[in-house]
């Protein structure tokens, strides 16, 4: 990529591009900081805490705004020299990311992700110029989506590297955390707050059994004779028996039985070596622990790529199409008739440069002409 005077040009287009890229980049860093997530959250196995931070409107807004700066670059790829656009984009992004690192303390430990995001910019811009030279339909929409896709891939690789270099040197400590998470998860199934852990059938069996026992006693003729006695102590015994039978059918007694079963189940689970059983029954579990740094890195990469592909890429396509329409309309209003005389943007981003697709077509045409001349 040659650096010439056009590459260093500073004009209205460059200023508009720089301001839009700076503001939109700062916007997604703001929403990322607003989630409250910190670097250690990527490496904790306390899923309830992480879910509480991620399942928020700020996380959704982060993924929506993440591709917008890339989309701005894709729109200006039709209007600026490639080297010029890269210089403007890199400077604007560095300023926005640097300001975010200073203002938002929870982003300071995520500097490596900022580095990978900046690395993704030249690839995203290059993709935009290539797509503009190749595509013939839905150009702006597909170009913006492709450029955003490059950024997502490289940012995902950044998460992979971050995970690997964090866990690998301290893998034993993270294995302990992982095993504690598995044990806590197993215990939670029988925790006092988890009513679904106690099967209804187990409670029913105990209640029905005890009720049947007292009914067999009270239904006996001997007990019926006691009801007719006038002795105060005998009458007191009969009242106690009736009260006990009523209590066996009460919700309070059923709840106490559930609590007893739950506490007994928890005690049994605590005495079982869950990790040992899992390693014996599932050999893959031991392999996963051995390569925990790789397993975690792949998982983090996959989760981010999936969510970004579902939210960020469609956003890039929509913003790209709308943004291109707005810019084209504005240019047409400011310079009537200019839209009809636009030159095709070539592979290297220069007006009139022949694209690889056109070169291939020309080669086939020349070959066909040679064959016709020989046959003649």
Secondary structure, 3 states (H helix, E strand, C coil): CCCCCCCCCCCHHHHHHHHHHHHHHHHHHHHHHHCCCCHHHHHCCCHHHHHHHHCCHHHHHHHHHHCHHHHHHHHHCCCCCHHHHHHHHHHHHHHHHHHHHHHCHHHHHHHHHHHHHHHHHHHHHHHHHHHHHHCCCCHHHHHHHHHHHHHHHHHHHHHHHHHHHHHHHHHHHHHHHHHHHHHHHHHHCCCCCCHHHCCHHHHHHHHHHHHHHHHHHHCCHHHHHHHCCCCHHHHHHHHHHHHHHHHHCCHHHHHHHHHHHHHHHHHHHHHCCHHHHHHHHCHHHHHHHHCHHHHHHHHHHHHHHHHHHHHHHHHHHHHHHHHHHHHHHHHHHHCCCHHHHCCCECCCCCECCCCHHHHHHHHHHHHHHHHHHHHC
